[in-house]
């Protein structure tokens, strides 16, 4: 007697729970996306998911959700789908980090055709590539003598260490050998360019004497030679996505810069999150201006985090050091395109207008008013919910211990998936059995759109029988993302 995969003899055939084609195509969570995509293409997806379920690779109960998810991805505009960020996390890596300002979006559109990327319109001759962006960076960070833009923050650090120290050593604290997103580790990144990292200190405590001792040793491998011939640079990395507390010690930039200066070596500081000047709201977050004033030769950072610009890496500092990086062959491979240059320059002209800056500076009072208005709109349409305190976060590896006080709407947990699959897609935060919708990162002009998306998701959830769709668990403290 034959049995289906995963079914015991004599037990009900699990394949009987797989919805038929017509039922899937008319399901409320599927039909909208199917109509946008067209029946022939939608039918291919439906049959493929049904086939996986029949083979036991997918539970029958998940067929509707999987079909809806796949169709939603195919039915949207070419490229990534727009998402309303209702998590309260401002720089959300999975959502592309910083959303661009209106000025930056307009600059992107203007630069999408022919543009004077490397042309001096006054003379008609070849111009300096990205010169206006460099000028904007130097206005924003007057402590820098020159600047260079590459395609992301990791590229900036790679170029700096490769151009300055390929084949030689770079001194770095053992406690600063961090792992960044998706499993990439800075030691592997730096050594891929030919520089050799030499660790000093311990994981939790590194002192100035550790650097001085390493410089006095020179190569550190028993061979003769001066520090100048074996060690090419000092590196300080800001551990932006974690904190080590307790019995700890690290060397401030100003002290490390004095040691580097006495040794005649450059100090490279990776500040990480792209804060150009100090912000009292972000205690402990390093900024480019202060770091350069403290004596760093080069500062590297990301442009798509706290600065709120497009993905890019910023390199600022000593004119001779930047020139060495600019002339290095790797710089050509890491350079940015005209669209990035346009969006970055527009962001630098008015950084206060960047959505990242607006969202992280939003007051709890303002957010409470928006949450109350959203609550009224939902309750008026019969959807049970409540307003709860909710701390947002900077995100993107920046200021990990800094809460952003605010408010959110608590909904049934079962609404999280219908919200993600809606049009527009809404990403909320699931915590303690609740779906939390935080308006912090949603532009106020889209509050009505957000309310409509929640109501539409609740309607779809009710139609497909999401468990506990009408029950909101009681509030339990003030959760943080």
C-alpha positions in Angstrom: 0.0 0.0 0.0 1.4 3.4 -1.0 1.5 6.3 1.4 2.2 9.9 0.8 5.5 11.4 2.0 5.4 11.9 5.8 2.0 10.1 6.2 1.7 6.9 8.2 -0.3 4.0 6.8 -4.0 4.4 7.4 -3.7 8.1 8.4 -5.5 10.8 6.4 -3.7 12.0 3.3 -2.2 15.4 4.1 -2.5 16.3 0.4 -6.2 16.7 0.9 -5.6 19.9 2.8 -3.9 21.6 -0.2 -6.3 24.2 -1.6 -7.3 23.8 -5.2 -6.2 26.2 -7.9 -9.4 28.2 -8.1 -9.6 28.5 -4.4 -6.1 29.8 -4.2 -6.5 32.4 -7.0 -9.7 33.8 -5.4 -8.3 33.9 -1.9 -8.3 37.5 -0.6 -4.6 37.4 0.2 -3.7 36.1 -3.3 -6.3 37.6 -5.7 -5.0 41.2 -5.7 -1.4 40.1 -6.6 -2.7 37.5 -9.1 -4.7 40.1 -11.0 -1.7 42.5 -11.2 0.6 39.7 -12.4 -1.8 38.1 -14.8 -3.5 34.7 -14.6 -1.0 32.7 -16.7 2.1 33.7 -14.5 0.1 33.4 -11.3 -1.0 29.9 -12.3 2.6 28.9 -12.7 3.4 30.0 -9.2 0.3 28.3 -7.7 1.0 25.0 -9.4 4.7 25.1 -8.3 3.7 25.7 -4.6 1.1 22.9 -4.8 3.7 20.6 -6.2 6.0 21.3 -3.3 3.2 20.6 -0.9 2.3 17.3 -2.5 6.0 16.2 -2.2 5.9 17.0 1.5 8.3 19.9 1.2 5.7 22.4 2.4 2.8 21.9 4.9 -0.6 22.3 3.3 -1.6 24.9 5.9 1.2 27.2 4.5 0.3 27.0 0.8 -1.8 30.2 0.8 0.8 32.3 2.6 3.6 31.0 0.4 1.6 31.7 -2.8 0.7 35.2 -1.6 4.3 36.0 -0.7 5.7 34.8 -4.1 3.1 36.6 -6.1 3.5 39.8 -4.1 7.2 39.8 -4.9 6.6 39.2 -8.6 3.6 41.6 -9.0 5.3 44.7 -7.7 7.3 47.2 -9.7 10.7 46.0 -11.1 13.3 45.9 -8.4 12.8 46.0 -4.7 9.2 46.7 -3.4 8.6 49.8 -1.4 7.9 49.1 2.3 6.5 51.2 5.1 8.9 50.8 8.0 6.7 50.5 11.1 9.4 48.8 13.2 10.7 51.9 15.0 14.3 51.0 13.8 15.5 54.1 11.8 18.4 52.7 9.9 17.0 49.3 9.0 19.6 47.2 7.2 17.1 44.7 5.8 15.1 47.7 4.3 18.1 49.3 2.6 19.3 51.4 5.5 18.7 55.1 5.0 15.7 56.3 2.9 16.7 59.3 0.8 15.4 62.8 1.2 13.1 64.4 -1.4 16.0 66.5 -2.6 18.2 63.4 -3.0 15.5 61.6 -5.0 15.1 64.6 -7.3 18.9 64.7 -7.8 18.8 61.0 -8.7 16.2 61.7 -11.4 18.2 64.7 -12.8 21.4 62.6 -12.9 19.7 59.6 -14.6 20.3 61.1 -18.0 23.5 62.8 -19.2 25.2 64.8 -16.5 28.4 66.7 -15.9 30.1 64.0 -13.9 33.5 64.6 -15.3 33.0 67.8 -17.4 33.7 71.4 -16.6 30.8 73.1 -18.4 32.6 76.5 -18.2 35.6 75.4 -20.2 34.2 72.4 -22.0 37.1 70.3 -20.8 37.4 67.2 -18.6 36.6 68.1 -15.0 37.3 66.6 -11.6 35.0 63.6 -11.0 32.7 64.2 -8.1 34.4 67.5 -7.3 31.2 69.1 -6.1 30.6 66.2 -3.7 34.1 66.6 -2.3 33.5 70.3 -1.9 30.3 69.6 0.0 32.0 67.1 2.3 34.8 69.6 3.1 32.2 72.3 3.9 30.5 69.8 6.3 33.8 68.7 7.8 36.2 71.7 7.6 38.8 69.8 9.7 39.4 67.6 6.6 41.9 68.7 4.0 40.6 66.4 1.3 37.9 63.7 0.8 37.2 60.7 -1.3 34.0 58.8 -1.9 33.9 55.0 -2.5 31.1 52.5 -2.8 30.6 51.6 0.9 32.1 52.0 4.3 33.9 48.6 4.2 35.5 49.7 0.9 36.8 52.9 2.5 38.6 50.9 5.2 39.9 48.4 2.7 41.3 51.1 0.4 42.9 53.0 3.3 44.7 49.9 4.7 45.7 48.6 1.3 47.1 51.9 0.0 48.9 52.7 3.2 50.0 49.3 4.4 50.0 46.5 1.8 52.7 44.0 2.6 53.3 45.6 6.0 51.6 45.6 9.5 48.7 47.6 10.9 48.5 47.9 14.7 44.9 47.4 16.0 43.4 46.6 19.4 42.3 43.0 19.8 39.0 44.3 21.1 38.3 46.1 17.9 38.5 43.1 15.5 34.8 43.2 14.8 32.4 41.3 12.6 30.1 43.4 10.5 26.9 42.4 8.7 26.2 39.0 7.1 29.3 37.4 8.7 32.0 39.6 7.2 34.9 40.2 9.5 37.1 43.2 9.4 40.3 41.2 9.8 39.5 39.1 6.7 38.5 42.2 4.8 41.7 44.2 5.6 44.1 41.2 5.0 42.5 40.5 1.6 44.1 43.8 0.5 47.6 42.7 1.6 48.0 44.5 4.9 48.8 42.3 7.9 47.0 43.1 11.2 49.0 43.0 14.4 46.9 42.8 17.5 47.7 44.6 20.7 46.1 44.5 24.1 43.4 42.1 25.1 39.7 41.7 24.2 38.5 43.9 27.1 41.5 46.1 27.9 44.0 47.8 25.6 46.4 50.5 26.9 48.6 53.1 25.3 51.7 51.1 26.4 50.5 48.2 24.3 50.9 50.3 21.1 54.2 51.8 22.2 55.6 48.3 23.0 54.6 47.0 19.6 56.2 50.0 17.9 59.4 49.6 19.8 59.5 45.9 18.8 59.2 46.7 15.1 58.3 43.5 13.2 57.3 41.6 16.3 58.5 38.3 14.7 62.0 38.2 16.0 63.6 39.8 12.9 65.5 43.0 13.0 64.1 46.2 11.6 62.6 49.5 12.7 59.0 50.2 13.4 58.9 52.4 10.3 59.9 49.5 8.0 57.6 46.9 9.5 54.6 48.8 10.7 52.8 51.1 8.3 49.8 52.5 10.2 47.7 52.4 13.3 44.1 51.6 13.1 41.2 52.3 15.5 37.8 50.8 14.8 34.6 51.9 16.6 32.7 48.8 17.7 29.4 50.4 16.6 27.1 47.4 16.8 28.0 46.2 20.3 29.3 47.3 23.7 31.7 45.7 26.1 31.0 46.7 29.7 32.7 46.1 33.0 36.4 45.8 33.4 37.4 47.5 30.2 39.9 50.0 28.8 40.6 51.6 25.4 42.9 54.3 24.1 41.2 57.6 23.1 41.9 58.9 19.6 43.9 61.9 20.8 46.3 59.8 22.8 46.7 57.3 20.0 47.3 60.1 17.5 50.2 61.4 19.6 51.9 57.9 19.5 51.3 57.6 15.8 52.8 61.1 15.2 55.9 60.3 17.2 56.4 57.2 15.1 55.8 59.1 11.9 52.8 56.8 11.0 49.3 57.6 9.9 46.3 56.9 12.2 43.2 55.6 10.5 40.0 55.7 12.4 36.9 53.9 11.2 33.9 55.7 12.9 31.4 53.4 11.2 28.0 55.1 11.2 28.8 58.3 9.4 28.0 61.0 12.0 29.8 64.1 10.7 29.5 66.2 13.8 28.7 65.5 17.4 25.1 65.0 18.4 24.1 65.2 22.1 21.3 62.7 21.5 23.9 60.0 20.5 26.1 59.7 23.5 29.3 57.9 22.8 28.9 57.9 19.0 32.1 59.2 17.4 31.9 61.9 14.7 34.3 62.8 11.9 34.9 66.4 12.9 35.9 65.5 16.5 38.0 62.6 15.4 40.0 64.7 12.9 40.5 67.4 15.5 41.9 64.8 17.9 44.6 64.0 15.3 43.4 61.1 13.1 45.1 61.1 9.7 42.1 59.5 8.0 38.5 58.9 9.0 36.4 56.3 7.2 32.6 56.0 7.6 29.4 55.0 5.8 27.1 57.5 4.1 23.9 55.5 4.3 23.6 55.3 8.1 23.4 58.4 10.4 24.2 60.8 7.6 21.1 59.6 5.8 22.5 59.4 2.3 22.9 56.7 -0.4 25.2 53.7 0.1 28.7 55.0 -0.1 31.9 55.1 1.9 33.4 58.4 3.1 37.2 59.0 3.5 38.2 62.3 5.0 41.5 63.7 6.3 45.1 64.6 5.4 45.5 65.8 1.8 48.6 63.7 1.2 47.1 60.5 2.6 43.9 61.0 0.6 46.0 61.5 -2.5 47.7 58.2 -2.0 44.4 56.5 -1.8 43.0 58.3 -4.8 46.0 57.2 -6.9 45.8 53.6 -5.9 44.6 51.2 -8.6 41.9 49.8 -6.2 40.3 53.3 -6.1 39.0 52.8 -9.6 37.3 49.6 -8.8 35.7 51.1 -5.7 34.5 54.4 -7.1 30.8 55.4 -7.1 28.5 56.1 -10.0 26.8 59.4 -11.0 23.6 58.5 -9.2 25.4 58.0 -5.9 27.3 61.3 -6.3 24.1 63.2 -7.0 22.2 61.8 -4.1 25.1 62.3 -1.7 25.6 65.9 -2.7 21.9 66.6 -2.2 22.0 65.0 1.2 25.0 67.0 2.3 23.4 70.3 1.3 20.6 69.8 3.9 21.4 66.8 6.2 18.7 67.9 8.7 16.1 67.1 6.0 17.3 63.5 5.7 14.5 61.1 6.8 16.9 59.3 9.1 17.6 62.6 11.0 13.9 63.5 11.1 12.9 60.1 12.4 15.5 59.7 15.1 14.8 63.2 16.4 11.1 62.8 16.4 9.8 63.6 19.9 7.7 61.2 22.0 5.0 63.9 22.2 4.7 64.1 18.4 4.7 60.3 18.1 2.0 60.0 20.7 -0.2 62.3 18.8 0.3 60.3 15.6 -0.3 57.0 17.4 -3.5 58.3 19.0 -4.8 59.4 15.6 -4.0 56.0 14.1 -5.7 54.3 17.0 -8.8 56.4 16.5 -8.9 55.5 12.8 -8.6 51.8 13.5 -11.1 51.7 16.4 -13.6 53.7 14.4 -13.5 50.8 11.9 -14.0 48.2 14.5 -10.4 47.0 14.9 -9.5 46.4 18.6 -6.0 47.8 19.4 -4.2 49.9 22.0 -1.5 52.6 22.2 1.6 51.5 24.0 5.0 53.0 24.9 7.7 51.7 22.5 11.4 52.6 22.3 12.7 52.9 18.8 16.4 52.4 17.9 18.9 54.0 15.6 19.7 50.7 14.0 22.4 49.9 11.3 25.0 49.3 14.0 24.8 52.9 15.3 24.3 53.9 19.0 23.1 50.4 20.1 22.4 51.5 23.7 20.5 54.7 22.9 16.7 54.3 23.2 14.4 56.6 21.1 11.3 57.0 23.3 8.0 56.8 21.4 4.7 55.1 21.0 3.2 52.3 18.9 -0.1 50.6 18.1 -0.4 47.1 19.6 -2.3 44.7 17.3 -2.8 40.9 17.2 0.4 39.1 16.2 -1.4 37.4 13.4 -1.6 40.7 11.5 2.2 40.9 10.9 2.2 38.6 7.9 -0.8 40.1 6.1 0.8 43.6 6.7 4.0 42.4 5.0 2.0 40.9 2.1 -0.2 44.0 1.5 0.0 46.8 -1.0 1.8 48.8 0.3 3.9 46.3 2.3 4.2 47.2 6.0 6.9 45.9 8.2 5.9 45.9 11.8 7.6 44.5 14.9 6.5 41.3 16.5 7.2 41.2 20.2 5.7 39.3 23.2 2.8 38.0 21.1 1.8 41.3 19.6 2.3 43.1 16.3 3.6 46.6 17.1 3.1 49.4 14.5 5.4 52.3 15.3 4.9 55.5 13.2 8.4 56.9 13.9 9.9 56.0 10.5 6.7 56.4 8.5 6.4 59.9 6.9 3.5 61.8 8.5 2.0 62.4 5.1 1.5 58.6 4.8 -0.3 58.1 8.1 -3.6 57.6 6.3 -2.0 55.1 4.0 -0.7 53.2 7.0 -4.1 53.2 8.6 -5.6 51.9 5.4 -2.9 49.2 5.1 -3.6 48.0 8.7 -7.4 47.8 8.0 -6.9 46.0 4.8 -4.6 43.5 6.5 -7.1 42.9 9.2 -9.8 42.3 6.6 -7.6 39.7 4.9 -6.6 38.1 8.2 -10.3 37.8 9.2 -11.2 36.2 5.9 -8.5 33.5 6.1 -9.0 32.9 9.8 -5.8 34.1 11.4 -5.6 32.8 15.0 -6.6 35.4 17.6 -7.1 38.0 14.9 -9.4 40.0 17.2 -7.4 39.7 20.5 -4.6 42.0 21.6 -2.5 40.5 24.5 -2.1 42.8 27.5 0.8 45.2 27.6 4.0 43.9 29.2 6.4 46.7 29.9 8.1 48.9 27.3 9.8 46.6 24.7 12.7 47.8 22.6 13.5 46.7 19.1 
